[in-house]
Amino acid sequence: MYPASFDYVVPVTLEEALDTLGRYEDEAKVLAGGQSLIPLMKLRFAAPRVLVDINRLPGLETLATEDGGLRIGALVRHKTCERSELLGGRWGTLGSVAPLVSDPIVRNLGTVCGSLAHADPQGDWGSALLAMDAEVVARGPDGTRTIPLGELFEGPFVTSLHPTEIITEVRVPDPGPDAGGTYLKLERKVGDFATVGVAVHLAMADGKVGKAGIALTAVGPTNLRATAAEEALAGAEPTDEAIAEAARLAAEAAQPHSDTRGSADYKRTVVRVFTERGLRMVREGVR
Ligand SMILES: Cc1cc2nc3c(=O)[nH]c(=O)nc-3n(C[C@H](O)[C@H](O)[C@H](O)COP(=O)(O)OP(=O)(O)OC[C@H]3O[C@@H](n4cnc5c(N)ncnc54)[C@H](O)[C@@H]3O)c2cc1C
């Protein structure tokens, strides 16, 4: 199907982009990689009057550390993350997500920030970045604000972002030197959305877990944090028993539905198995 007709604006400054969004409010849509928005428009699930293409805006392609934290600009593609040598070690949770997002064609164009703005509960970046306590930086008519991911995702495809705001980057806080993580994804075939995904991230302190981040994909209305599992691990030694208990709690936090990808019971079991497997892998890696 063809999309409904729309105007197409290609601003070259952020101010110009914000000005257009301000004029059209919820009749306008930001266009980044177009890998989610264009299919929605073709299916006529979205019919914006104006597309504001942000691909020519300067300064949004940063993928770098700053003061120990990580900045991922609004035009950083999945592909850039996949190829980045930066996203290993303490940023390993993110490095392991990138190659699992869809296929090379989607990864060439799709952006990390677009994925967060799209808020698909099956999106992979949302879980990895939730587990790492990331926040997005949003610029709007009244200035700049930061939104923790837990407050960005409000429901399936619904965020707390105003239609007049643009995410300029996502920031990940410094997890410390003795940290690492991974992302495990079950997909029916290469390029498919997750049946289940689990992101785990551990920041160690004196041989114990200083802070744990565990977040789940495709088993709830948004990417979900397994808070009880995280709390059970914090301050504990990452023994097999502690890991098994955290995995049990993560499975309890999942809210899966039965669908063509599998039954709710099956998905809950995958959450438990992946959480346990991921935590064991990360424990060995950070030791
Ligand atoms: C065949 C296929 C398979 C896919 N498989 C996966 C998968 O396995 N895992 C996965 O995680 N994703 C998958 N995706 C989605 C893909 O990752 C998209 O790239 C991503 O969801 C959206 O990023 P984008 O840059 O393409 O955003 P766009 O499509 O341009 O925009 C998506 C939404 O976000 C808004 N938006 C985008 N950028 C901003 C911004 N900077 N500020 C404010 N709003 C913004 C847009 O207005 C729109 O509402 C798949 C997509 C396709 C087509």
The ligand as an ORCA input file, in Angstrom:
! r2SCAN-3c Opt
* xyz 0 1
  C      11.950     -5.777      8.673
  C      12.281     -5.083      9.980
  C      12.771     -5.836     11.026
  C      13.097     -5.216     12.234
  N      13.599     -5.985     13.253
  C      13.943     -5.400     14.415
  C      14.495     -6.161     15.474
  O      14.725     -7.360     15.357
  N      14.794     -5.523     16.635
  C      14.589     -4.174     16.796
  O      14.888     -3.654     17.865
  N      14.087     -3.427     15.803
  C      13.762     -3.995     14.619
  N      13.232     -3.226     13.617
  C      13.011     -1.780     13.854
  C      14.291     -1.007     13.569
  O      15.221     -1.244     14.602
  C      14.083      0.513     13.446
  O      15.276      1.031     12.932
  C      13.809      1.273     14.721
  O      12.724      0.720     15.438
  C      13.409      2.713     14.428
  O      14.534      3.489     14.116
  P      14.492      4.465     12.875
  O      15.699      5.332     12.972
  O      14.326      3.670     11.642
  O      13.201      5.358     13.217
  P      12.034      5.892     12.278
  O      11.366      4.779     11.587
  O      12.519      7.023     11.450
  O      11.064      6.494     13.409
  C      10.382      5.641     14.303
  C       9.561      6.499     15.277
  O      10.422      7.207     16.149
  C      10.282      8.635     15.960
  N      11.641      9.175     16.006
  C      12.736      8.683     15.355
  N      13.831      9.354     15.731
  C      13.420     10.290     16.614
  C      14.106     11.284     17.366
  N      15.434     11.455     17.272
  N      13.372     12.066     18.194
  C      12.022     11.901     18.303
  N      11.329     10.970     17.639
  C      12.025     10.168     16.804
  C       9.578      8.809     14.619
  O       8.829      9.982     14.561
  C       8.714      7.573     14.576
  O       7.551      7.773     15.362
  C      12.921     -3.808     12.386
  C      12.426     -3.049     11.321
  C      12.111     -3.667     10.117
  C      11.615     -2.841      8.970
*
